[in-house]
Amino acid sequence: MVNTTGSYEVMEKAREEGRTILTEIESKQLLRSLGISTTEIRLATSEEEAMAMSREIGYPCVLKVSSADITHKSDAGGVKVGLADADQVARAYRAIMASCRAKFPQAAIEGVTVQNMARPGLEVIIGMATDPQFGPVIMFGLGGVWVEVLKDVSFKIVPLTKADAANAVREIRAARLLEGFRGSKPVDTSALEDILLRVSEFVAQTPQVKEMDLNPVFAYPDGAVAVDARVILGE
């Protein structure tokens, strides 16, 4: 059974501030409270803070703009990856802030998140949406940009059983990639199924959650980690 105490605290804070969209930091805090692994993440509100945090987290690291008003961070120039030292972090911070303020002048920008750069893995998406007829449904498929290009996803109605989670992973057309393809190792499908079940249990207990988007989740032969995440609450 997932522990929802920490997740309720995160959502209540957003409610008190009049927000329905959780920041990436809040979304990952919520996921960790459910027992789902995420990249380490901290919020820097200045160039100096970003540099200090990057030294603590280690290199290579990733910087992303933190703003509920900017959904597609990459399109806004709000993501810099593979930063190898503090000087690169400083330049990336300035570039992100300049680009996002130019493209979204009305956006409320908290600052920039500093994250460890996850080792490469097979990118998948795990999402949740609220269907007018069926209620909450869970989605699984190839992640990153592939979800928009290939639309290779499966859907299951909440609450999921263990069999539902296993079928969701195996029903997509690209399931062979998960099993290992042309020399690549099979990914840990049990870890993906576990995330699906944890998300399902959480949303079944939490009707105020309208949408969840874990994209991408990096799947490895020995586990999985959510690299980016977004949670939207109902009005």
C-alpha distance (Angstrom), angle and dihedral (degrees) to the residues before:
residue distance angle dihedral
M1 . . .
V2 3.81 . .
N3 3.79 120.8 .
T4 3.80 107.3 -122.7
T5 3.83 98.0 178.9
G6 3.80 95.2 96.4
S7 3.79 92.4 44.0
Y8 3.81 92.3 54.8
E9 3.80 90.6 52.6
V10 3.80 90.8 53.5
M11 3.81 92.9 48.6
E12 3.79 93.4 45.6
K13 3.80 90.7 54.2
A14 3.81 90.5 53.8
R15 3.81 90.8 47.7
E16 3.79 91.7 52.2
E17 3.81 88.9 53.4
G18 3.81 91.7 49.1
R19 3.81 94.8 -111.7
T20 3.80 129.6 136.3
I21 3.82 96.0 -177.7
L22 3.79 117.4 71.7
T23 3.77 118.7 -143.1
E24 3.79 118.7 -115.8
I25 3.80 89.6 -103.4
E26 3.81 91.2 52.5
S27 3.80 92.1 43.8
K28 3.80 91.7 52.7
Q29 3.78 91.5 44.7
L30 3.80 87.6 54.6
L31 3.81 91.9 48.8
R32 3.79 92.4 49.6
S33 3.80 89.6 51.8
L34 3.82 86.2 58.2
G35 3.81 92.0 51.8
I36 3.82 95.4 -103.5
S37 3.81 116.1 138.7
T38 3.82 118.4 -123.1
T39 3.77 136.1 170.8
E40 3.81 115.8 -87.6
I41 3.79 109.9 -95.4
R42 3.82 137.0 -173.7
L43 3.80 134.2 174.2
A44 3.80 120.2 -120.6
T45 3.79 118.7 -168.6
S46 3.78 95.3 -175.5
E47 3.78 139.8 35.3
E48 3.80 90.1 -111.4
E49 3.81 92.5 52.8
A50 3.79 91.0 49.6
M51 3.79 91.2 52.7
A52 3.81 92.8 48.4
M53 3.80 93.2 47.1
S54 3.79 92.4 48.4
R55 3.81 90.0 55.5
E56 3.81 89.8 52.6
I57 3.80 95.7 45.4
G58 3.79 94.5 42.1
Y59 3.79 136.2 -133.6
P60 2.93 143.0 -29.8
C61 3.78 93.4 39.4
V62 3.79 139.4 166.6
L63 3.81 131.6 -128.6
K64 3.81 122.7 -157.2
V65 3.77 131.7 176.5
S66 3.81 113.1 -108.7
S67 3.80 111.1 -142.7
A68 3.79 132.7 126.5
D69 3.82 86.9 -149.4
I70 3.83 94.6 61.0
T71 3.80 110.8 68.5
H72 3.80 101.0 168.9
K73 3.79 101.7 47.5
S74 3.82 96.4 178.1
D75 3.80 93.3 53.6
A76 3.80 88.9 53.4
G77 3.79 92.8 52.2
G78 3.78 87.5 -109.8
V79 3.82 100.2 132.1
K80 3.80 129.4 73.7
V81 3.80 120.0 176.3
G82 3.78 137.6 -173.3
L83 3.81 95.5 32.2
A84 3.79 107.3 175.1
D85 3.81 104.3 -169.6
A86 3.79 144.7 6.2
D87 3.81 93.7 -89.5
Q88 3.80 90.9 57.3
V89 3.81 88.9 47.5
A90 3.80 91.0 53.7
R91 3.80 92.7 50.4
A92 3.80 91.0 45.6
Y93 3.80 91.7 51.0
R94 3.80 91.8 53.5
A95 3.81 92.6 45.2
I96 3.81 93.2 49.8
M97 3.78 94.7 48.8
A98 3.81 92.9 46.3
S99 3.80 94.1 48.0
C100 3.80 96.4 45.4
R101 3.78 94.4 45.5
A102 3.79 90.2 49.8
K103 3.81 95.0 48.3
F104 3.82 97.2 36.3
P105 3.82 106.1 28.3
Q106 3.82 92.5 165.5
A107 3.82 95.5 49.3
A108 3.79 119.7 114.3
I109 3.80 103.2 -128.4
E110 3.81 116.8 -164.5
G111 3.77 93.9 -171.7
V112 3.77 134.6 -93.9
T113 3.79 129.1 -49.3
V114 3.78 119.0 -131.7
Q115 3.79 114.5 -149.8
N116 3.76 138.9 171.2
M117 3.79 111.8 -107.5
A118 3.79 109.3 -112.6
R119 3.79 117.4 -133.2
P120 3.82 111.8 -103.5
G121 3.79 117.6 -85.7
L122 3.78 140.9 155.4
E123 3.80 106.9 -64.4
V124 3.80 116.3 -129.8
I125 3.79 133.7 165.0
I126 3.78 127.8 -133.2
G127 3.77 114.0 -172.5
M128 3.77 142.8 164.7
A129 3.79 129.3 -152.9
T130 3.79 135.7 170.8
D131 3.80 114.3 -114.8
P132 3.84 115.8 -156.5
Q133 3.81 91.3 -133.3
F134 3.81 106.0 30.4
G135 3.79 101.3 29.2
P136 3.82 119.7 -140.3
V137 3.81 115.1 12.8
I138 3.80 129.5 -176.5
M139 3.81 122.6 -136.3
F140 3.80 128.7 -158.0
G141 3.80 129.0 -178.7
L142 3.78 147.4 114.0
G143 3.78 109.1 -41.3
G144 3.77 140.6 -148.3
V145 3.80 114.2 43.7
W146 3.81 90.5 -24.6
V147 3.78 92.9 77.5
E148 3.82 89.3 63.8
V149 3.81 95.1 41.2
L150 3.80 102.2 41.6
K151 3.82 101.4 21.2
D152 3.82 86.9 -153.3
V153 3.80 100.1 161.9
S154 3.79 141.1 132.7
F155 3.82 128.1 -146.2
K156 3.80 131.6 -148.3
I157 3.80 130.1 -176.8
V158 3.80 117.6 -119.1
P159 2.99 129.3 -80.6
L160 3.81 96.6 52.2
T161 3.77 123.0 -157.1
K162 3.80 121.7 -148.2
A163 3.80 88.0 -101.0
D164 3.83 90.5 51.9
A165 3.81 91.1 52.7
A166 3.81 92.3 48.3
N167 3.80 91.5 48.4
A168 3.82 92.8 47.5
V169 3.80 90.1 57.6
R170 3.82 94.3 45.8
E171 3.80 99.9 41.3
I172 3.80 98.2 71.0
R173 3.80 116.7 98.4
A174 3.80 91.2 -121.7
A175 3.81 93.8 56.3
R176 3.82 89.2 119.8
L177 3.80 88.7 69.3
L178 3.80 88.7 61.2
E179 3.80 90.7 52.4
G180 3.79 93.7 53.6
F181 3.79 124.2 -86.9
R182 3.82 131.2 -154.1
G183 3.77 96.1 -13.5
S184 3.79 99.6 -33.0
K185 3.78 117.5 125.3
P186 3.82 121.1 -113.1
V187 3.78 113.4 -99.2
D188 3.79 123.8 -123.1
T189 3.80 98.8 -94.3
S190 3.81 90.7 176.4
A191 3.83 88.4 64.0
L192 3.82 90.3 52.3
E193 3.79 91.3 48.0
D194 3.80 89.3 50.5
I195 3.82 91.2 54.7
L196 3.80 90.4 49.1
L197 3.80 91.0 52.2
R198 3.81 93.3 46.6
V199 3.81 92.1 50.2
S200 3.81 90.3 46.3
E201 3.80 93.5 50.7
F202 3.78 91.6 46.6
V203 3.81 96.9 50.7
A204 3.81 91.3 43.5
Q205 3.81 87.4 59.7
T206 3.81 95.5 38.3
P207 3.81 113.1 55.3
Q208 3.80 91.6 170.8
V209 3.82 89.1 74.2
K210 3.79 108.6 93.7
E211 3.80 101.9 176.1
M212 3.81 141.0 4.2
D213 3.79 127.5 -170.2
L214 3.80 122.0 -172.7
N215 3.80 101.9 179.6
P216 2.85 122.2 -175.4
V217 3.76 109.7 16.6
F218 3.81 109.0 -179.6
A219 3.80 109.6 -137.4
Y220 3.80 117.5 -155.6
P221 3.80 135.3 179.7
D222 3.81 85.7 -104.9
G223 3.81 106.7 39.4
A224 3.79 141.1 -46.7
V225 3.81 137.1 -98.5
A226 3.80 131.7 -160.4
V227 3.80 107.5 -125.9
D228 3.81 97.6 -178.7
A229 3.79 130.9 16.0
R230 3.78 141.7 176.7
V231 3.80 130.6 -172.9
I232 3.81 124.8 -167.9
L233 3.79 123.2 -165.6
G234 3.79 126.0 -149.4
E235 3.76 120.0 -103.2
